[in-house]
Amino acid sequence: MIALDAMGGDLAPAATVEGALRAHRERGLQIVLVGDEQRLRAELRRLGAADHELPVHHASEVVEMADHPGQALRRKKDSSIRVCFDLCKSGEAAGVVSAGNSGAVLAGALFVLGRLEHVDRPCIGGSLPTLGGAGRAVLVDMGANVDCTALQIVQFALMGEVYARRVLGVSRPRVGVVANGEEEGKGTELTRAAAAALRKPESAVHFAGYVEGKDVFSGDFDVITTDGFTGNVLLKTAEGAVWAFGQLLKRQIQSSRVATAGALLMRAQLEQVRRRVDYEEVGGAPLLGVQGVAMIAHGRSTHRAILNALSGAEAFAQQHLEEDLAAAARRGEELVAQRAAS
Amino acid sequence: MIALDAMGGDLAPAATVEGALRAHRERGLQIVLVGDEQRLRAELRRLGAADHELPVHHASEVVEMADHPGQALRRKKDSSIRVCFDLCKSGEAAGVVSAGNSGAVLAGALFVLGRLEHVDRPCIGGSLPTLGGAGRAVLVDMGANVDCTALQIVQFALMGEVYARRVLGVSRPRVGVVANGEEEGKGTELTRAAAAALRKPESAVHFAGYVEGKDVFSGDFDVITTDGFTGNVLLKTAEGAVWAFGQLLKRQIQSSRVATAGALLMRAQLEQVRRRVDYEEVGGAPLLGVQGVAMIAHGRSTHRAILNALSGAEAFAQQHLEEDLAAAARRGEELVAQRAAS
């Protein structure tokens, strides 16, 4: 059973309820909708759901996007986000999906579920489409921690590797650290320390070196590691570049009748490309390093994005990664301590 | 007269000589080719140039891409890069263009020309295509300085603003600082300190706040400021995303005959889009904060990229920005000192 914060996201509750209903009907997922019971039941009726086709757990409050995450979590004890985590903590739910205030999701996971042993800071795993390789790379951290230590970067890499291997099914994930060049001498003090630790055989991962911004989409790396500031800039720049390129293409096409006709012939292919780069198809970003399963969905999540985030949370929950993630974090501690000692 | 490092770049000397010849013939620019005289004269003959149509200044050595920039500059006293800067220093040339080892170009500029007064660290101004606004935004620093102080970030912003205004002709450039969100509380300690200084009226620039990765292409910002590590990741991620999107589009189109026919109808428009996002059309990245004009061209520069870099260097040199850049750097010192005092 996955607890869905049915009040979270720009298009909630319409998109959340529809996404959940589809996930239940099309993929057989067990979901509990958390939020204002009256509104959620009304949405379910509107969508033609049978009575009690999906369980609803009432929560009287909502964390707004403008709320301070930590404060909102403490004060709004009956908020949909917090109640989701309470259900997870009590064992009633195996995971949480929310498209709401992502800071509050992070705070809720930390406050209610708590960190896994040995984990210095949990991180968020973003998803980058790639041309080759597995078709997707995991970006850790995509924004939870702006100022990071080498230990944190190393732990992000090792936890991201566990996720890529166990949940995404990549047999031997190639791990990279983001830098401004491929040579070992590039990067900052921080990236050099993290790379030196990951390069050791004891890291037990396939460390493939530094990855430059231009190579994150090649498929040569399955796990792309960086601090949350750089990760956020990287992910949003990629989104922005693709958006701008698409807009430019659209304008150019619309400026010519012949090109417009050409675009019509390409419609199916353009749609395939759109799907391939669209966050909707990924749906959510896993929170790695907490005692439980949490998936952060995009604030603008459509029902399709919610559907995919719910599937992602289910896949994550089924793997029971807690032990492996804690072991990875512990290995990170050893690698960085060795380094400090040597 | 612009001194061109005719030996620098993957396609040199063929691309450099052809770019220079075209710049001379098509745009009337005065250029001196610097490098192995025999090879350069042979290239000129191959291209049908008249004797002495372009002057050649002999330089017997070349800085290789794998060379250590600082060492190469000191040891290879007759390298084409170094000789270019010597010509600039002596006043024979008004500026330098090189597609060679960019670290060596930076080292040469610092070592031979020297920093401008008040400038803590020079930076490199990259160019990002934008949908709205001026069509191009200046990214400072795109990679010269990986670890930065708030003073440096503020000076990059103020020098970038001078360049956007005086060379690119943007009447009142809007300046942004890269962060992981638009709200003032976002970012790191470094970005918050830089933003606080730039926000003061005494900065004398139009500070438009934080800019997220997704908004760098919108045209809402003319000068986009960040440390050289983040700037390099941002620029290369944008390049990589556009490349990957293009590849994906190509593959999808080739998988269908109907789509291939459609693409043929769109050929002229696709070419326009390619030109719009191509570094060839920009040609070079100005080095800001040294006593002279230096333009760093892409290592893979074609003759068209060299032609555009030469034009860019000429435009930069004609503005005689030294005083304005030094004044901007001084204003940066005052803004950050005020901040430290307050």
Interface residues (C-beta under 8 A of the other chain):
Chain A: P129 T130 L131 G143 V146 D147 V178 A179 N180 G181 K186 G187 T188 E189 E212 G213 K214 D215 V216 F217 S218 T226 G228 F229 T230 N232 V233 L234 L235 K236 T237 A238 E239 G240 A241 V242 W243 A244 F245 G246 Q247 L248 L249 Q252 I253 S255 S256 V258 A259 A261 G262 A263 L264 L265 M266 A268 Q269 L270 Q272 V273 R276 V277
Chain B: P129 T130 L131 G143 V146 D147 V178 A179 N180 G181 G187 T188 E189 E212 G213 K214 D215 V216 F217 S218 T226 G228 F229 T230 N232 V233 L234 L235 K236 T237 A238 E239 G240 A241 V242 W243 A244 F245 G246 Q247 L248 L249 Q252 I253 S255 S256 V258 A259 A261 G262 A263 L264 L265 M266 A268 Q269 L270 Q272 V273 R276 V277
